[in-house]
């Protein structure tokens, strides 16, 4: 007797010509099923002043709209959930911009996964909206507020050495540190650098102490309360150039 063969219940192709998944050939199975659950609309905050996006509750470095959308999508799609238990090895194959990056952008995402013994690829069209906002850094810069004050001091007789040290330190300052600087007040033998965050201020201090010999002192001052009603303290880091 001839060997019995199953057929795709939708298009009729035999199992000998195409593997079957739940009684359907791969093409028909993809027409009836999704590999993963993906939202058709994604909205992220985007600072209209500096271009910093907010992803998973954290404001990132400034970037253009295209990079912000790509970064947000990559993070959003990092842990995709399969629609069925037997779908494995899920990966993002590609991300394609269907329209120019803007406040509303159409994007096509291709997802690959293994279904039973077959590797399948499926597209998902997503609308990404950038919601205009202003990040905390830009709000702070506009208001002249800051979290950390780094005071750089030197005796008058050592001014030229201080300037030389600061100039040498500049080439080691990365974008993250530079971006977090709220303001610089430069007056003769003293330089005050105002920072948005303690982390970047500490990096700046470390850089200075690598290229020059400074005595460091730290103090704090109360500057009211934050939006959660907690006492807010500002850090003051004093660096005195030593001979």
C-alpha positions as CSV (number, residue, x, y, z in Angstrom):
1,X,0.0,0.0,0.0
2,X,1.3,3.5,-0.7
3,X,2.5,5.5,2.2
4,X,-0.3,7.8,3.5
5,X,0.4,11.6,3.4
6,X,-1.1,14.5,5.3
7,X,-2.1,17.7,3.6
8,X,-2.3,21.4,4.6
9,X,-6.0,21.9,5.6
10,X,-6.0,25.4,4.0
11,X,-4.1,25.1,0.7
12,X,-3.9,21.4,0.2
13,X,-0.1,21.0,-0.2
14,X,1.2,17.6,0.9
15,X,3.5,17.0,3.8
16,X,5.9,15.4,1.4
17,X,6.4,18.8,-0.2
18,X,6.2,21.0,2.9
19,X,6.4,20.3,6.6
20,X,3.1,20.9,8.5
21,X,2.6,22.9,11.7
22,X,-0.7,22.2,13.5
23,X,-2.1,20.9,10.2
24,X,-0.9,23.9,8.2
25,X,2.0,24.5,5.9
26,X,4.4,27.2,7.1
27,X,3.0,29.8,4.7
28,X,-0.6,29.2,5.8
29,X,0.4,28.9,9.5
30,X,1.9,32.4,9.4
31,X,-1.3,33.7,7.7
32,X,-3.3,32.3,10.7
33,X,-0.9,32.9,13.6
34,X,1.6,35.3,15.1
35,X,5.0,34.3,16.2
36,X,5.1,36.9,19.1
37,X,2.9,39.5,20.7
38,X,3.9,43.0,19.5
39,X,2.2,46.2,20.2
40,X,1.2,48.1,17.0
41,X,1.8,51.5,18.7
42,X,4.7,52.6,20.8
43,X,5.1,56.0,22.4
44,X,8.3,57.3,23.9
45,X,9.2,60.7,25.5
46,X,11.7,62.7,23.5
47,X,13.3,65.9,24.8
48,X,12.5,68.6,22.2
49,X,15.5,70.7,23.5
50,X,18.4,68.3,23.4
51,X,17.0,65.1,21.8
52,X,17.3,62.8,24.7
53,X,14.8,59.9,24.7
54,X,13.3,58.3,27.8
55,X,13.4,54.5,27.7
56,X,12.2,52.3,30.5
57,X,12.0,55.3,32.8
58,X,15.5,56.4,32.1
59,X,16.6,59.5,30.1
60,X,19.5,58.5,27.8
61,X,22.1,60.7,26.0
62,X,20.9,63.0,23.2
63,X,20.4,61.4,19.8
64,X,18.7,62.1,16.6
65,X,15.1,60.9,16.0
66,X,16.2,57.9,13.9
67,X,18.6,56.6,16.6
68,X,16.1,57.3,19.4
69,X,13.4,55.3,17.6
70,X,15.8,52.4,16.8
71,X,17.1,52.3,20.4
72,X,13.6,52.4,21.8
73,X,12.4,49.6,19.5
74,X,15.5,47.4,20.3
75,X,14.8,47.8,24.0
76,X,11.1,47.4,23.7
77,X,11.5,44.2,21.7
78,X,14.3,42.7,23.7
79,X,12.2,40.1,25.6
80,X,9.5,39.1,23.1
81,X,7.0,36.5,24.3
82,X,5.9,33.7,22.0
83,X,2.3,33.2,21.2
84,X,2.7,29.4,21.6
85,X,4.8,27.2,23.8
86,X,6.5,25.4,20.9
87,X,7.9,28.7,19.4
88,X,11.6,29.0,20.3
89,X,14.8,30.9,19.4
90,X,13.1,34.3,18.9
91,X,15.3,37.0,17.4
92,X,14.9,40.4,15.7
93,X,16.0,39.9,12.1
94,X,15.8,43.5,11.0
95,X,14.2,46.9,11.7
96,X,13.2,48.9,8.6
97,X,12.0,52.5,8.5
98,X,9.0,52.8,6.2
99,X,8.8,56.6,6.6
100,X,11.4,59.2,7.5
101,X,12.1,59.4,11.3
102,X,9.8,62.1,12.8
103,X,7.4,62.6,15.6
104,X,5.3,59.8,14.0
105,X,7.2,57.1,12.2
106,X,6.1,53.9,10.5
107,X,8.5,51.0,11.1
108,X,8.6,47.4,10.0
109,X,10.2,44.8,12.3
110,X,11.1,41.3,11.0
111,X,11.1,38.5,13.6
112,X,12.6,35.1,13.2
113,X,11.8,32.0,15.3
114,X,11.8,28.3,15.2
115,X,8.4,26.6,15.1
116,X,8.6,22.9,15.6
117,X,11.5,22.0,13.1
118,X,10.9,25.0,10.8
119,X,12.5,28.5,11.0
120,X,10.0,31.1,10.2
121,X,10.2,34.9,9.5
122,X,7.3,37.3,10.0
123,X,6.8,41.1,9.7
124,X,5.2,43.4,12.2
125,X,4.3,47.0,11.3
126,X,4.6,49.4,14.2
127,X,3.8,53.1,14.6
128,X,6.4,54.8,16.8
129,X,5.4,58.2,18.3
130,X,7.8,60.6,19.9
131,X,6.0,62.6,22.6
132,X,7.6,66.1,22.9
133,X,8.9,66.7,26.4
134,X,11.8,68.4,28.3
135,X,14.3,66.2,30.1
136,X,15.3,66.9,33.7
137,X,18.8,68.0,32.5
138,X,17.4,70.7,30.2
139,X,14.9,71.8,32.9
140,X,17.8,72.2,35.3
141,X,20.0,74.0,32.8
142,X,17.2,76.4,32.0
143,X,16.6,77.2,35.6
144,X,20.3,77.4,36.5
145,X,19.8,74.7,39.1
146,X,22.4,71.9,39.7
147,X,23.1,68.9,41.9
148,X,26.9,69.2,42.3
149,X,29.3,72.1,42.4
150,X,32.9,71.4,41.7
151,X,35.1,74.3,42.9
152,X,38.6,74.3,41.4
153,X,41.0,76.7,43.2
154,X,44.7,77.6,43.0
155,X,47.0,80.3,44.4
156,X,47.5,83.3,42.1
157,X,51.1,82.3,41.5
158,X,49.9,78.9,40.1
159,X,47.3,80.2,37.7
160,X,49.2,79.2,34.6
161,X,49.7,75.7,36.0
162,X,45.9,75.4,36.8
163,X,45.0,76.5,33.2
164,X,47.4,73.9,31.8
165,X,45.9,71.1,33.9
166,X,42.4,72.0,33.0
167,X,43.3,72.1,29.3
168,X,45.0,68.7,29.6
169,X,41.9,67.3,31.3
170,X,39.6,68.4,28.6
171,X,40.8,65.7,26.1
172,X,39.8,63.0,28.6
173,X,36.3,64.3,29.2
174,X,33.7,62.2,27.4
175,X,30.3,63.2,26.0
176,X,28.5,62.0,29.1
177,X,30.4,64.3,31.4
178,X,30.3,67.2,29.0
179,X,26.5,66.8,28.5
180,X,25.9,66.9,32.3
181,X,27.6,70.2,32.8
182,X,25.0,72.8,33.6
183,X,27.3,75.8,33.6
184,X,31.0,76.9,34.0
185,X,31.9,80.0,36.0
186,X,35.5,81.0,35.2
187,X,37.0,83.9,37.2
188,X,40.7,84.4,37.6
189,X,42.0,81.9,40.1
190,X,38.8,79.9,40.5
191,X,36.6,77.8,38.3
192,X,33.2,76.5,39.3
193,X,31.7,73.7,37.3
194,X,28.0,72.9,37.9
195,X,26.8,69.4,37.3
196,X,23.4,67.7,36.8
197,X,24.4,64.5,38.4
198,X,26.8,63.2,41.0
199,X,28.1,60.3,38.8
200,X,29.5,62.5,36.1
201,X,30.8,65.1,38.6
202,X,32.8,62.3,40.2
203,X,34.2,61.3,36.8
204,X,35.2,64.8,36.2
205,X,37.0,65.0,39.6
206,X,38.8,61.7,38.9
207,X,40.0,63.1,35.5
208,X,41.3,66.3,37.1
209,X,43.2,64.4,39.8
210,X,44.9,62.2,37.3
211,X,46.4,65.2,35.5
212,X,47.0,67.4,38.5
213,X,47.6,67.2,42.2
214,X,44.6,68.4,44.1
215,X,43.5,68.4,47.7
216,X,39.8,67.4,47.9
217,X,37.1,68.3,50.4
218,X,33.4,67.6,50.2
219,X,30.5,69.2,51.9
220,X,26.8,69.5,51.5
221,X,24.1,72.1,51.6
222,X,20.3,71.8,51.9
223,X,18.4,73.2,49.0
224,X,14.8,72.6,49.9
225,X,12.8,69.5,49.1
226,X,12.3,67.5,45.9
227,X,9.0,66.7,44.1
228,X,8.5,63.7,46.5
229,X,8.8,65.9,49.6
230,X,12.2,64.5,50.5
231,X,15.0,66.8,51.7
232,X,17.3,67.7,48.8
233,X,21.0,68.2,49.4
234,X,23.5,69.6,47.0
235,X,27.1,68.3,47.0
236,X,30.0,70.7,47.0
237,X,33.4,69.3,45.9
238,X,36.4,71.7,46.6
239,X,39.6,71.0,44.8
240,X,42.7,73.0,45.8
241,X,45.7,72.7,43.5
242,X,48.8,71.8,45.5
243,X,52.4,72.7,44.6
